[in-house]
Amino acid sequence: MSTSKSKRKGLRELIAQGAVMMPGVPNASMARQVEQAGFDAVYISGAGMANSTAGVPDIGLLSMEEVVRLAGYVAHAVRIPAVVDADTGFGEGEAVAQTIRQLEKAGLAGCHIEDQEFPKRCGHLAGKSIVDVEEMVGKIKAAVASRRDPDFFIMARTDARAIEDLKGAVKRAQAYVEAGADAIFPEALQNAQEFRDFAKAIDLPLLANESAVQSA
């Protein structure tokens, strides 16, 4: 029987071996279909939870408690590791730490937090804004320090490409790596070459969403 701890360890082993396909799902029912189809891990979409499950826009309307509950349903419904979109971490400092602890308790294998200002927006929509690098670095440090299981996988997402440029996104990512992130999610890169350039500059696993995978 898979335990939360074994799922987290298993996710790290999968990532160490190479690329891991994690189909995105909004709920536990679809997660079971992903598992039955033979995938090794599943991604719980923030937009999916907001749009399909709660019926609200993906602009940060779900609370930390709601995300933990919905993601927990998925984590307990499958034997494979589940990673969740934790939006902006639902605050700073202790709020981020509480988010990580509750996601661990709910059985998640990992999560990502982003550097958008609240209220956030879906990554491919216009009108986004991002916090200062120092604020996001503080969130990552709080997240890393608060996890009880060292295998809980913490990713840092940057939306800087759409607001600054590729160099700005890389610079932010490098700061997030130094803060202790396990992986980087470079949101809304423009093409496959940008993703290649980003990968050369960042010596950590990268999360690519569907559009980036298709363009590569």
C-alpha positions in Angstrom: 0.0 0.0 0.0 1.4 3.4 -0.9 1.8 5.9 1.9 2.2 9.6 1.6 5.9 9.3 2.5 6.5 6.6 -0.1 4.7 8.6 -2.7 7.0 11.6 -2.0 10.1 9.5 -2.2 8.8 7.9 -5.4 8.2 11.2 -7.0 11.8 12.2 -6.4 13.1 8.9 -7.8 10.9 9.4 -10.9 12.3 12.9 -11.4 15.9 11.8 -10.9 15.4 9.2 -13.7 14.2 11.8 -16.3 11.1 13.5 -17.6 7.8 12.7 -15.8 4.5 13.2 -17.5 1.8 14.4 -15.0 -1.6 14.9 -16.6 -3.5 17.7 -15.0 -6.8 17.0 -13.3 -9.4 19.0 -11.4 -10.7 16.2 -9.1 -10.2 12.7 -7.7 -12.4 11.0 -10.3 -10.2 12.1 -13.2 -7.0 11.4 -11.1 -8.1 7.7 -10.9 -8.5 7.7 -14.7 -4.9 9.0 -15.0 -3.7 6.3 -12.7 -5.6 3.6 -14.6 -4.1 4.8 -17.9 -0.7 4.0 -16.5 0.8 7.4 -15.6 3.3 7.6 -12.8 2.2 10.9 -11.2 -0.7 13.4 -11.4 -0.9 17.2 -11.3 -3.8 18.9 -9.6 -4.6 22.0 -11.7 -5.3 25.2 -9.9 -7.4 26.4 -12.8 -9.1 23.0 -12.9 -10.1 23.1 -9.2 -11.3 26.7 -9.5 -13.1 26.4 -12.9 -14.4 22.9 -13.0 -14.8 21.9 -9.3 -15.7 25.2 -7.6 -17.1 27.1 -10.7 -15.1 30.2 -10.1 -12.4 32.0 -12.1 -8.7 31.2 -11.6 -7.9 34.4 -9.8 -7.1 33.2 -6.3 -10.7 32.9 -5.0 -10.2 29.5 -3.4 -8.9 29.6 0.2 -6.0 27.6 1.5 -8.4 25.3 3.3 -10.4 24.7 0.2 -7.3 23.9 -1.9 -6.0 21.5 0.8 -9.4 19.7 1.0 -9.8 19.3 -2.8 -6.2 18.3 -3.3 -6.4 15.9 -0.4 -9.3 14.1 -2.0 -7.1 13.5 -5.1 -4.0 12.4 -3.1 -6.0 9.8 -1.1 -7.9 8.5 -4.2 -4.7 7.3 -6.1 -1.6 5.3 -5.3 0.6 7.6 -7.5 2.2 10.9 -6.3 0.0 14.0 -6.6 1.4 17.5 -7.0 -0.8 20.6 -6.6 -0.8 24.2 -7.7 -0.8 26.2 -4.4 -1.2 29.6 -6.1 0.8 32.3 -4.2 1.1 30.2 -1.0 -1.9 32.0 0.5 0.2 34.7 2.1 3.8 35.2 3.4 5.9 33.7 6.2 3.8 31.7 8.6 0.9 31.6 6.1 3.1 29.8 3.6 4.5 27.5 6.2 0.9 26.6 7.3 0.1 25.9 3.6 3.0 23.4 3.3 2.2 21.7 6.5 -1.4 21.2 5.6 -0.6 19.9 2.1 1.8 17.4 3.6 -0.9 16.4 6.2 -3.4 15.9 3.3 -1.1 13.5 1.5 0.3 15.6 -1.3 3.8 14.7 -2.7 4.6 18.3 -3.6 3.3 21.7 -4.7 4.4 24.9 -6.5 4.0 28.4 -5.4 4.2 31.4 -7.7 5.6 35.0 -7.6 2.4 36.7 -8.7 0.8 39.4 -6.6 -2.6 38.6 -5.1 -5.1 38.4 -6.6 -3.3 36.1 -9.0 -4.5 35.3 -12.6 -4.2 32.3 -14.7 -0.7 32.1 -16.2 -1.7 32.7 -19.8 -4.0 35.7 -19.1 -3.0 39.4 -19.5 -2.9 41.7 -16.5 -0.6 39.8 -14.2 1.8 41.5 -11.8 4.6 40.0 -9.7 6.0 40.5 -6.3 9.5 41.7 -5.4 12.1 39.0 -5.7 12.9 39.3 -2.0 9.2 38.6 -1.1 9.2 35.4 -3.2 12.5 34.3 -1.8 11.1 34.7 1.7 8.1 32.5 0.7 10.4 29.8 -0.6 12.6 29.8 2.5 9.5 29.6 4.7 8.1 26.7 2.6 11.3 24.7 2.7 11.9 25.3 6.4 8.4 24.3 7.3 8.1 20.9 5.6 8.3 18.0 8.0 9.1 15.4 5.3 12.3 16.5 3.4 11.0 14.6 0.4 8.0 16.9 0.0 8.7 18.5 -3.4 8.6 22.3 -3.4 8.6 24.1 -6.8 8.9 27.8 -7.4 6.9 29.2 -10.3 7.8 32.5 -12.0 5.5 34.5 -14.2 8.2 37.0 -15.0 8.5 36.1 -18.7 5.2 37.8 -19.5 6.0 40.9 -17.4 9.7 41.4 -17.7 11.5 39.3 -20.3 13.3 35.9 -20.4 16.4 37.3 -18.7 14.3 38.6 -15.9 12.6 35.2 -15.5 16.0 33.4 -15.4 17.4 35.9 -12.9 14.4 35.3 -10.6 14.6 31.6 -11.0 18.3 31.7 -10.0 17.3 33.5 -6.8 14.6 30.9 -6.1 17.1 28.1 -6.6 19.4 29.7 -4.1 16.5 30.0 -1.7 16.1 26.2 -1.7 13.4 25.4 -4.3 13.5 21.8 -5.6 12.4 22.7 -9.1 11.4 25.7 -11.2 8.2 26.3 -13.1 8.9 28.9 -15.8 5.3 29.9 -16.8 4.4 31.2 -20.2 7.6 30.9 -22.1 7.1 31.8 -25.7 8.6 28.9 -27.6 10.8 25.8 -27.4 14.0 27.7 -27.8 13.2 29.8 -24.8 12.6 26.7 -22.8 16.0 25.2 -23.9 17.7 28.5 -23.0 16.0 28.5 -19.6 17.1 24.9 -19.0 20.7 25.7 -19.8 20.7 28.5 -17.2 18.9 26.6 -14.4 20.5 23.4 -13.0 17.3 22.0 -11.5 14.3 20.1 -12.8 11.8 22.3 -14.7 8.0 22.0 -14.9 6.6 22.6 -18.3 2.9 23.1 -18.9 1.0 21.7 -21.9 1.6 24.6 -24.2 5.4 24.5 -23.6 5.5 20.8 -24.2 3.5 21.1 -27.4 5.8 23.8 -28.8 8.9 21.7 -27.9 
